[in-house]
């Protein structure tokens, strides 16, 4: 079963994402609300994929956290966010994500992005 680490600081979005991921047959191996916890969980759980919000709690945003995660895991990263201004897109693209899902999202968008990201790996 594919293990996914979810990094999302909005409790409602996190619960919906977890429910949808489980419904689609994925295992959520951990959830984090900030960059430090995301790095720690990636080291502990060795996820197959990371779903990352760009705007998260703490001093580092999701983009900076993505850079830190590349140092500890080879898991592909898919941004799951409502942030879509040009500056954010450029910064996010520099981290070479495996995908980008805009909130709100549907099951099929989530499944497609995850499956493509896993095949790129």
N, C-alpha and C positions, 0 to 999 in steps of 0.2 A: 504494500500500500504506500502511496506517495505521501511523504511527510512534509507538511507546510508550516513554516513559521510565519505568524501574522504579527505585523507591527502596526498598530492602530491605537490611537489614544481616545477615540470617541467610543464610549461603551456600547451605545446602540448599534453603531456601524460594525463594531467588533462582533457583537452577538449575532447580527444578521449574517456577517461573513462566515463565522464559524458554522452556523446552521446550514448555510448554502454549501460550504465546502464539504461538510459531512454528508449532506444529501447527495452530492455529486461523487461521493466515494473516496474522498481524500481524508487523511488524518491530520488534524491540527496538533502538531507536536509541542507548540508553545505559543503564547501571546505576550507581546511586550508593548508598553506605551511610550518608551523612550529609547534612545540610542544605546545607552550603556546596557540596559537589560536585553536589548536585541542582540548585541555582540555576545553577551554572556550566554544567552539561550542558544545561539548558533553554535557556539563551542560545545555546549552540553548535548544538544539534541541532533546535531548533524542533519539539518533539514535537506530535503531534495529541492526545495524551492522556497523563496522568501517573498511574501506579499508585503509591500512597504508603502505606508502613507507618507506623503512628503511633509506635511505639517504635523509634528508629533511633540510630545512633552519634552522638556529639558533643554539644555543648551545647544544640542545638535539637532538639526532638522533631518528629515529622511534622506536627503541627498548626501549630506555629510556622513550620515550613518551608513549609507550604501557603500561609500568609499572605505569606511572602516571594516565593514563586513567582508569586502573583497580580500582583506588581509587574513581572514580567519576561515573562510569557506569558499568553495567553488560553486555553491548553489546559485542557480540563476535567480535574478531578482526581477519582480514585476511591480511597478508602481501602481498603487490603488489610491487615487486621489481626486479631489475636486479642484486642485490647483492647476491652472492651465494657461497662465500668462506667458508671454514669450520668454522672459528671463528665466522662469522656472523650467520651461521646456528645454532651453539651451543647457542649463545646469544639469538637469536630469539626464539629458542625452549624453553628456560627458562621462557619465558613469556606465555607459553601455548597458542599459537594462535590457532584459529579454522581452519586455513588454510594458504596456501602459494601459491601465483601465481607468476610465473616468467614472466617478461617482455621480449619481447612483448607477449601479450596475445590475445586470440581469444574470441569471445562472449561465446562460449560453455564452455571454461575454467572458465570464470568469473561466468557464471550462475551456474555451478556445484559447485564451491567453495563457493559461497554465499548460495545456497540452503542447502548444507551439514552443513555449519556453523550455519545457522538458526535452523536446526533440532537438532544440538548438544545442543543448548541453552535450 
